[in-house]
Amino acid sequence: MTALLLLVAPVPVAGAAEAGRAADTAVPVTVPALADWTPETGHYAYESGGRGTRLVAGGRAERRVADTLADDLRAAGRGGVPVVSGGARTGDIVVDVRPGRAGLGKEGYELRVGKRLSVTAATEAGAFYGTRTVLQLLAQGDRLPAGHTVDVPRYEERGVGVCACYVHITTEWMENLVRDMAYHKLNQLLLELKVKSDAHPEANTWGYYTKDEIRRLVALGEKYHVTIVPEINSPGHMDPWIENRPDLQLTDSDGNKQPSRLDITRPEAYAYYTSLMDEYAQVFKADSWHMGADEYMLGSDFAKYPQVLEYARAEYGEDATPQDAFIDFVNRVHSYAAGKGKRLRIWNDGLTGANTVPVTAGTTVEHWLDVATKPSRLRAQGYPLMNAAYALYLVRGGFHSDTKGLYEQSWDPRSFEGEKLASREGVTGAKISLWPDNGRGETENEVADDADPALRHIAQVTWGTPHPDATYDRFTARAAAVGHAPGRRDLTRVPVANGTYTLRSGAASITAKVARTPDGYVTLKAVDGCLEVRGGKLTLNVPLQPGVEVSEQACDPGNTLQRWQLASVRGGYRLVNAITQMAVHVSDDGRLAQYPPDRPRAAVWQLTVA
C-alpha cells in the first residue's frame, strides 16, 4: 500500500473508507501532470528476474523506443529487462506504434495500466514520451494503479536555451540536461556555442567544443528525442568569432573597429558567416538554424555607422533605413539556410519597426524582450512565434526567473513580455534560457540546481495545464516524487575526502588543505592562500585567456574562481577550474597556468595524504 500512496496526488480524507475510495480514483503523479486519467479496478506489478517484466516491441520504431527504455530501466537499478517481439504476458510493458491513431498527434500517446502496461502512439516520438511516463511511475514504486490516459502536448516546441557562447560548460552537464529534458517531455535544446573550427583556426579562442564532443551530444539528443538547435549569434555578439578578424569588424565614423559587430555591408562578412554555418552542419543535424540577430547596436546606434545607411539605400532606394540593411542580412542568411534545408530562427528585439523591408516569411521569431513590434503584430504577419520571455531567464550571478510567482499566476506560453495573447494560435511553445552574463556569478552545478524548478515548470506549461496543483508547494512535491532522469550523473561527487594532501606532478608539488564546497567542487588552501585563476583579459568577468597563472590568493568562500574539479584520469587527477574549465599545466620553470583541456601535457597530479 505504501508504494501506491507514493504514486497518487495528495487528496483530503475524512476516514478509512473514504481514504480507500480516494486511493482507487486518484491520478498517478507525473511531470507534466496527467490531465485525462480514468481509474480502473486492479493494479500493475513490475517484476525483475527471469520470469519478470519484458518489453514487447514488434516493429523497428517500437524496438528503438523499447531499447532506450531498457537502457533507462537498467540505469535506474531495475536490472536487465529483455526486449522481445512475441505476445505479451502479465507484467510486460508493450510499446505499439500505430500511424492510424492520428488523433494522438505527432507526440501524444495512450497509456493503459492493468495486468500489463501498454503504450500506444501514432509515431515513434509519441511512444517515447509514453515511456517517460512509465519511467516516472516506476520511479515511485513497482505497483501501479490500474487505469488509462490519453496524453497529448498543447505546444509543439518545449525547450531550454543555453548560452555556452563565451564561458565553456562541460558536456557532462549538458548530457544531464538532455536526459532531464527528455524525462519531462521537453524536446528542443538551443545551444549558442563555438565549435572548434578547421576552416578558421584564428577563431579558436577558448570556450570552444570539439566536433567529436558535439557529435556525441547530438547523438544523445537523437536517442532521447531532443532536437539540438545550434546558434551563432550575428551580426552582433560576434566577438568570439571575429576578435582576431578586424577586416570583418564594423568600423564606426571615428575609425574604431567594433569586435562584437560584423560588418553586414561587406560580402566577405556574409561569406565568412555562411562558411561557419557549413562547418556546423558537419555535426548538428537539426532542421533549424538560429542566427541570433539580437542587440546588434547594443550600446550604440546606426548613426555612428553611415556606411550601413549607404548600403541600405544602394540596395532598396532612397527611402531605405539602416534597419533595412540589418533585415537584408537576416534575409540573406534565411535564404542560405533554406537552401541547405534549414528553417531560420531569430530573436525579436532587432525587429524595431524601423525597417521598410520585411523579414522573410517563415522565419521563426523567438520573443524575449518587449519592443515596439508586439507579439500580436508578428503573429498577424504570419511569423511562427516562440515565447522565450525574459521572465523565464536564469542569469549567472543575476536575474533568476520567479518560478513560484509564475506558477501562482498560472503563467502560460501566451504570456509574452509586454502582451498576453488571447489564444495560442501561431505560438509554437516556450522555453527557459540559461545565460552567463556574469560568468563567475555561479558554477554550473549551482546553475543546475537553480534551473531545476524552472525546467519542470516549463515542461508543465508547454505540455499541459499551467496549474495542475492547488499550490506551488504541491507542484514541487510532485516534482520531487518523480525525481531525475535515469542515467543522470552526479557531478557534485568529489573523489577524495576532505583533508591535507600533497599534490605531485613531475617535479612540481603543492601541499594543500582540500575541502569540498557545497556545490560539489573543492578548494585548495596552500601556505599563502587558496589556489585561484587570476589575471589576463576578462570576458563576462572570467579570465578566459590560456596561460593565465594559477596563484595563491586570500581565501574567499564566495570566489568561484577558487573552486576546482579533481577530474579522474589515468595515473591520477587533472586539476580543472570550475569556472574557466581549463586544466592546470606546469611550465618548465615550475609555474602553474591554465590551458584548454584538449591541449597536450596537462598536469596529472597524484595525491597523497600529508
C-alpha positions in Angstrom: 0.0 0.0 0.0 2.9 2.4 0.7 4.1 2.2 -2.9 0.6 3.0 -4.2 0.3 6.1 -1.9 3.6 7.4 -3.3 2.1 7.4 -6.7 -1.0 9.4 -6.2 -1.6 13.1 -5.7 -2.5 14.1 -2.2 -6.2 14.2 -1.5 -8.2 15.2 1.6 -9.6 12.2 3.5 -12.2 12.0 6.3 -12.0 8.4 7.3 -10.6 5.0 6.4 -13.4 4.1 3.9 -13.2 7.4 2.2 -9.4 7.1 2.0 -9.7 3.7 0.3 -12.0 5.2 -2.3 -9.7 8.2 -2.9 -6.7 5.9 -3.5 -8.7 4.0 -6.1 -9.5 7.2 -8.0 -6.5 9.4 -7.6 -4.4 10.4 -10.5 -0.8 9.0 -10.7 1.9 11.6 -10.1 3.9 12.7 -13.2 5.5 15.9 -14.5 3.9 17.1 -16.7 0.7 16.1 -14.9 -1.8 13.7 -16.5 -4.9 15.7 -17.3 -7.0 12.8 -18.5 -6.8 9.8 -16.2 -9.6 7.2 -15.9 -9.2 4.9 -13.0 -10.0 1.2 -13.3 -10.0 -1.8 -10.9 -6.8 -3.6 -10.2 -3.1 -2.8 -10.5 0.0 -3.4 -12.5 3.1 -5.1 -10.9 6.6 -4.7 -12.2 8.8 -7.7 -11.6 12.5 -8.2 -12.1 14.1 -11.6 -12.8 13.8 -14.5 -15.2 10.0 -14.6 -15.4 9.6 -10.9 -14.8 8.8 -7.9 -16.9 9.7 -7.8 -20.6 9.5 -5.1 -23.1 7.3 -6.2 -26.1 8.1 -4.3 -29.3 7.2 -5.5 -32.8 8.5 -3.1 -35.4 11.7 -1.1 -35.8 10.3 2.1 -34.3 8.9 0.2 -31.3 12.2 -1.6 -30.9 14.2 1.7 -30.8 11.8 3.0 -28.1 12.0 -0.2 -26.1 15.8 -0.4 -26.3 16.0 3.1 -24.9 13.6 2.2 -22.1 15.6 -0.9 -21.3 18.7 1.2 -21.0 16.9 3.6 -18.7 15.5 0.9 -16.5 19.0 -0.6 -16.2 20.3 2.8 -15.2 17.5 3.2 -12.7 18.7 0.0 -11.0 15.9 -2.2 -12.4 18.3 -4.8 -13.9 18.3 -6.1 -17.4 14.8 -6.1 -19.0 14.7 -8.1 -22.2 13.2 -6.7 -25.4 11.1 -9.3 -27.2 8.7 -9.3 -30.2 6.3 -12.1 -29.1 3.0 -12.0 -27.5 2.6 -10.0 -24.2 2.0 -11.7 -20.9 1.2 -10.4 -17.4 3.7 -7.9 -16.1 5.0 -6.9 -19.6 5.4 -3.4 -21.0 4.1 -3.2 -24.5 5.2 -0.5 -27.0 3.0 -0.1 -30.0 3.2 2.5 -32.9 0.0 2.7 -34.9 0.2 5.5 -37.6 -3.6 5.2 -37.9 -4.0 6.8 -34.4 -3.8 10.3 -35.9 -5.8 11.8 -33.0 -2.7 11.3 -30.8 -0.8 13.7 -33.0 3.0 13.7 -33.5 3.9 13.3 -29.8 0.8 12.2 -27.9 0.2 8.6 -26.6 -2.3 6.4 -24.8 -1.2 4.6 -21.7 -3.2 1.6 -20.3 -2.3 0.2 -17.0 -3.7 -3.2 -16.0 -2.1 -6.6 -15.8 0.4 -5.2 -18.3 1.4 -1.7 -19.3 0.6 -0.7 -22.9 1.9 2.5 -24.6 0.3 3.2 -27.9 1.1 6.2 -30.2 0.9 7.3 -33.8 4.6 8.0 -34.0 7.9 6.9 -32.5 8.2 10.2 -30.6 4.8 9.7 -29.1 5.7 6.2 -27.9 8.9 7.5 -26.5 7.0 10.1 -24.4 4.7 7.4 -23.2 7.7 5.5 -21.9 8.9 8.7 -20.0 5.6 8.5 -18.1 6.2 4.8 -17.4 9.7 5.6 -16.0 8.3 8.3 -13.8 5.6 6.0 -12.4 8.1 3.2 -11.8 10.4 5.6 -10.0 7.8 5.7 -7.3 7.2 2.0 -6.8 6.7 -1.3 -8.5 2.9 -1.4 -8.1 0.8 1.0 -10.2 -3.0 1.6 -10.0 -5.0 0.4 -13.0 -6.4 3.0 -15.4 -5.8 4.7 -18.7 -5.0 8.1 -20.1 -4.6 9.9 -23.4 -1.8 12.4 -23.1 -1.2 15.0 -25.9 1.0 18.1 -25.7 -0.5 21.6 -26.1 2.6 23.1 -27.7 4.9 21.8 -30.4 8.1 23.3 -29.0 9.0 22.8 -25.4 12.5 23.8 -24.6 15.6 25.1 -22.9 18.2 27.6 -24.3 21.8 27.6 -23.1 24.4 30.1 -23.9 27.8 28.4 -23.7 28.9 31.1 -26.1 31.7 32.6 -24.0 32.1 30.5 -20.8 32.6 26.8 -21.5 30.0 24.5 -20.0 31.0 20.8 -19.6 29.5 18.3 -22.0 28.7 16.1 -18.9 26.5 18.9 -17.6 24.7 19.2 -21.0 24.2 15.5 -21.2 22.5 15.6 -17.8 20.3 18.4 -19.2 19.3 16.4 -22.3 18.3 13.4 -20.1 16.3 15.5 -17.7 14.6 17.4 -20.6 13.5 14.2 -22.2 12.4 12.8 -18.9 10.0 15.8 -18.6 8.9 15.6 -22.3 10.9 18.7 -23.4 12.0 18.4 -27.0 14.2 21.3 -28.0 17.6 22.5 -26.8 19.1 25.7 -28.2 22.8 25.8 -27.9 24.7 29.0 -28.6 28.3 27.8 -28.6 31.5 27.7 -30.5 32.6 24.6 -32.4 36.4 24.5 -32.9 36.9 25.4 -36.5 39.1 23.7 -39.0 38.3 26.4 -41.7 39.0 29.4 -39.4 41.7 28.4 -36.8 42.2 32.1 -35.9 38.7 31.9 -34.3 39.6 29.2 -31.9 39.8 31.2 -28.7 38.9 29.2 -25.7 35.3 28.4 -25.0 35.0 26.0 -27.9 33.9 22.4 -28.2 35.5 19.8 -30.4 33.4 18.4 -33.2 33.5 14.9 -31.6 32.1 16.3 -28.4 29.2 17.8 -30.3 28.6 14.7 -32.3 28.3 12.7 -29.1 25.9 15.2 -27.6 23.7 15.3 -30.8 23.6 11.5 -30.8 22.3 11.6 -27.2 19.7 14.1 -28.2 18.6 11.9 -31.1 18.2 9.0 -28.8 16.1 11.0 -26.4 14.1 12.9 -28.9 15.7 16.3 -28.0 16.4 18.4 -31.1 19.6 20.4 -30.6 19.4 23.6 -32.5 22.7 25.5 -33.0 23.2 29.2 -32.8 26.0 31.5 -33.9 24.7 35.0 -32.9 25.1 37.5 -35.7 25.6 40.2 -36.8 26.0 41.3 -33.2 27.8 39.4 -30.4 30.3 38.1 -33.0 33.4 38.8 -30.9 34.0 35.1 -30.1 34.5 34.6 -33.9 35.9 37.9 -35.2 38.0 39.3 -32.5 41.1 38.2 -34.5 39.5 39.3 -37.8 39.5 43.1 -37.8 38.8 43.0 -41.6 35.3 41.8 -40.8 34.5 44.1 -37.9 32.1 47.1 -38.4 34.1 50.4 -38.2 32.5 53.5 -36.7 32.8 57.0 -38.1 35.8 57.7 -35.9 37.7 54.7 -37.4 37.2 52.5 -34.4 36.8 48.7 -35.0 33.9 47.0 -33.3 35.0 43.4 -32.4 31.4 42.4 -31.5 29.8 43.7 -34.7 30.1 42.0 -38.1 30.2 44.4 -41.0 27.0 43.5 -42.8 27.8 45.7 -45.7 30.8 43.5 -46.8 30.3 40.4 -48.9 33.3 38.9 -47.2 31.4 39.0 -43.8 28.4 37.2 -45.3 30.7 34.6 -46.8 32.5 34.1 -43.5 29.3 33.6 -41.6 27.8 31.1 -44.1 31.1 29.2 -44.0 30.6 28.8 -40.3 27.1 27.5 -40.9 28.5 24.9 -43.3 31.0 23.8 -40.7 28.3 23.4 -38.1 26.3 21.3 -40.5 29.0 18.7 -40.2 28.0 18.0 -36.6 24.5 19.4 -36.0 21.5 17.6 -37.6 18.6 19.8 -36.7 16.5 21.2 -39.5 16.7 24.7 -37.9 19.4 27.3 -37.7 19.4 30.1 -35.1 21.3 33.2 -36.2 20.6 35.3 -33.1 20.1 38.8 -34.7 19.8 40.5 -31.3 21.5 43.5 -29.8 23.4 44.5 -33.0 23.5 48.1 -31.9 23.7 47.4 -28.1 25.3 50.5 -26.5 25.5 52.3 -29.8 23.3 53.3 -32.8 23.3 53.2 -36.6 24.1 57.0 -36.8 27.8 56.1 -36.0 28.0 53.8 -39.0 26.9 55.8 -42.1 28.1 53.0 -44.4 25.1 50.9 -43.2 22.6 53.5 -44.4 24.6 53.9 -47.7 24.3 50.1 -48.2 20.6 50.1 -47.5 19.9 52.9 -50.0 22.0 51.3 -52.6 20.0 48.1 -52.2 16.5 49.4 -51.6 16.3 53.0 -52.7 16.4 56.4 -51.0 13.6 55.7 -48.6 15.5 52.8 -47.0 16.7 52.9 -43.4 19.8 51.4 -41.7 17.4 48.8 -40.2 16.8 47.6 -43.8 20.5 46.7 -44.1 20.1 44.6 -40.9 17.0 42.9 -42.2 18.7 42.3 -45.6 21.5 40.4 -43.8 18.9 38.3 -41.9 17.1 37.5 -45.1 20.2 36.5 -46.9 21.0 34.1 -44.1 17.4 32.9 -44.3 17.9 32.2 -48.0 21.2 30.4 -47.4 19.7 28.3 -44.6 16.7 27.4 -46.7 18.9 26.3 -49.5 20.5 23.8 -47.0 17.1 22.5 -45.8 17.2 24.6 -42.6 14.5 26.9 -41.1 15.7 30.2 -39.7 15.1 31.4 -36.2 15.9 34.8 -34.7 15.4 36.8 -31.5 12.8 39.5 -31.7 14.5 42.6 -30.4 16.1 43.5 -33.7 12.6 43.9 -35.2 12.1 47.5 -34.1 9.6 48.5 -36.9 12.1 51.0 -38.3 12.5 48.8 -41.5 10.8 49.1 -44.8 12.0 45.6 -45.9 10.1 42.7 -44.3 11.7 39.7 -42.7 11.3 36.7 -45.0 8.1 34.7 -44.3 8.6 31.5 -42.4 11.3 32.9 -40.1 10.5 31.8 -36.5 10.7 34.7 -34.1 11.7 33.9 -30.5 10.3 36.7 -28.4 12.3 37.6 -25.3 12.1 41.3 -25.0 9.3 43.9 -25.0 9.9 46.2 -28.0 7.8 48.3 -30.4 6.8 45.3 -32.6 4.4 43.3 -30.4 3.8 39.6 -30.5 0.3 40.1 -31.9 1.7 42.0 -34.8 4.3 39.4 -35.5 1.6 36.7 -35.4 -0.7 38.7 -37.7 2.2 38.9 -40.1 2.4 35.2 -40.1 5.6 34.5 -38.3 5.8 31.4 -36.1 6.3 32.8 -32.6 8.1 31.1 -29.7 7.9 32.6 -26.2 11.4 33.0 -24.8 10.3 35.7 -22.3 13.0 37.3 -20.1 10.7 36.3 -17.2 11.9 32.8 -18.0 15.6 33.6 -17.8 18.2 32.4 -15.3 21.4 34.5 -15.5 24.5 33.5 -13.7 25.0 35.9 -10.8 22.0 38.0 -12.0 18.3 37.7 -12.7 16.6 34.4 -11.8 13.1 33.5 -13.0 10.5 33.6 -10.3 9.1 30.1 -10.9 6.9 30.2 -7.8 5.4 33.5 -8.9 4.8 32.3 -12.4 3.1 29.2 -11.2 0.8 31.1 -8.9 -0.1 33.4 -11.7 -0.9 30.4 -13.9 1.6 31.7 -16.5 1.4 30.0 -19.9 3.1 30.5 -23.2 0.6 33.1 -24.4 2.0 35.5 -21.8 4.8 37.3 -23.7 6.8 40.3 -22.5 4.6 43.3 -22.9 1.5 41.4 -24.1 -0.7 38.4 -23.4 -2.4 36.8 -26.4 -6.0 35.6 -26.3 -5.2 32.3 -28.0 -2.3 30.0 -28.6 -2.8 30.0 -32.3 0.6 30.7 -34.0 2.5 30.2 -30.8 4.9 27.3 -31.2 5.8 27.0 -27.5 8.1 28.3 -24.9 11.5 27.8 -23.3 13.6 28.8 -20.3 17.0 30.4 -21.0 20.3 29.9 -19.1 22.7 32.8 -19.7 26.2 33.6 -18.3 26.2 37.4 -18.2 28.4 37.2 -15.1 30.2 34.0 -15.8 31.8 33.7 -12.4 28.5 34.5 -10.6 27.6 30.8 -10.2 29.2 27.5 -11.0 27.5 25.2 -13.4 26.5 22.9 -10.6 24.7 25.8 -8.9 23.0 26.7 -12.2 21.7 23.1 -12.4 20.1 23.3 -9.0 18.7 26.8 -9.7 17.3 25.7 -13.1 15.6 22.6 -11.9 12.3 24.1 -10.7 12.1 26.2 -13.9 12.7 23.2 -16.1 9.9 21.3 -14.5 7.6 24.3 -14.7 8.2 24.9 -18.4 7.6 21.2 -19.0 4.3 21.5 -17.3 3.1 24.7 -19.0 4.1 23.6 -22.5 2.7 20.1 -22.3 -0.4 20.5 -20.2 -2.4 22.8 -17.9 -0.3 25.5 -16.2 -1.7 25.0 -12.7 -2.2 21.2 -12.0 -1.9 21.6 -8.2 -3.6 24.0 -5.9 -0.3 25.3 -4.5 3.2 25.7 -5.7 4.4 23.5 -2.7 2.2 20.7 -4.0 3.7 21.1 -7.5 7.3 20.9 -6.1 6.3 17.8 -4.2 5.1 16.4 -7.4 8.4 17.1 -9.0 10.3 15.6 -6.1 8.2 12.4 -6.4 9.3 11.8 -10.0 13.0 12.7 -9.3 15.5 13.0 -12.1 16.2 11.0 -15.3 17.9 7.6 -15.1 21.5 7.8 -16.2 21.9 11.4 -14.9 25.4 11.7 -13.4 26.1 13.1 -10.0 28.5 15.9 -11.0 28.8 17.0 -7.3 30.7 13.9 -6.3 34.3 14.7 -5.1 36.7 11.7 -5.4 38.7 12.4 -2.2 37.8 13.1 1.4 38.5 16.4 3.0 42.0 16.6 4.3 45.5 17.8 3.7 47.2 16.3 0.7 50.4 16.7 -1.2 49.7 17.0 -4.9 52.6 16.0 -7.2 53.1 16.2 -10.9 56.6 15.6 -12.1 58.9 17.9 -10.2 56.1 20.2 -9.1 54.3 19.7 -5.7 51.7 21.5 -3.7 50.7 20.8 -0.1 47.1 22.0 0.4 44.1 21.5 2.5 41.4 20.1 0.2 37.8 20.9 1.2 34.6 20.1 -0.6 32.4 23.1 -1.4 28.6 22.9 -1.1 28.2 22.8 -4.9 30.5 19.8 -5.3 33.9 21.2 -6.1 37.0 21.6 -3.9 39.1 24.5 -2.6 42.8 24.0 -2.2 44.3 26.0 0.7 48.1 26.1 0.4 50.6 28.0 2.6 49.9 31.5 1.3 46.2 31.2 0.4 43.8 29.4 -1.9 44.6 28.4 -5.5 42.9 30.8 -7.9 42.9 31.7 -11.6 43.7 35.4 -11.7 44.9 37.8 -14.4 44.6 38.5 -18.1 41.6 39.8 -20.1 38.2 39.2 -18.5 35.3 38.0 -20.6 32.0 38.2 -18.8 34.0 38.7 -15.7 36.0 35.5 -16.3 39.8 35.2 -17.1 39.4 33.0 -20.2 42.9 33.5 -21.7 45.1 30.4 -21.9 48.3 30.8 -20.0 46.8 32.9 -17.1 48.6 31.9 -13.9 47.2 29.9 -11.1 48.4 31.5 -7.8 47.7 31.6 -4.1 45.3 34.3 -3.1 43.4 35.2 0.1 40.8 32.5 0.6 37.2 33.7 -0.1 34.4 31.1 0.1 32.3 33.2 -2.3 35.0 33.4 -5.0 34.1 30.8 -7.6 37.5 31.1 -9.3 38.9 29.3 -6.2 36.8 26.2 -6.9 38.3 23.2 -8.7 37.4 19.8 -10.0 39.6 16.8 -9.4 39.0 15.1 -12.7 40.0 11.4 -12.6 42.4 10.4 -15.4 44.8 7.6 -15.9 47.6 7.9 -13.3 45.8 10.5 -11.1 43.8 13.6 -11.4 43.7 16.7 -13.6 43.0 20.0 -11.8 40.3 21.9 -13.7 38.9 25.2 -12.7 35.2 25.2 -12.0 34.5 28.4 -13.9 37.0 28.6 -16.8 37.0 24.8 -17.4 40.7 24.9 -18.2 43.2 22.5 -16.8 46.3 23.4 -14.8 49.7 22.9 -16.6 53.1 23.1 -15.1 55.6 25.2 -17.1 59.3 24.3 -17.4 60.2 26.8 -14.7 57.5 25.4 -12.3 54.8 28.0 -12.7 51.1 26.9 -12.8 48.9 28.1 -15.6 45.6 27.3 -17.2 45.2 25.9 -20.7 42.2 24.3 -22.7 41.7 20.7 -21.8 42.4 19.4 -25.3 45.9 21.0 -25.2 48.6 18.3 -24.6 50.6 18.0 -21.4 48.0 19.0 -18.9 49.5 18.1 -15.5 48.4 14.8 -13.9 48.5 15.0 -10.1 49.0 12.2 -7.7 47.5 12.9 -4.2 49.0 11.5 -1.0 47.8 12.3 2.5 50.2 14.8 4.0 
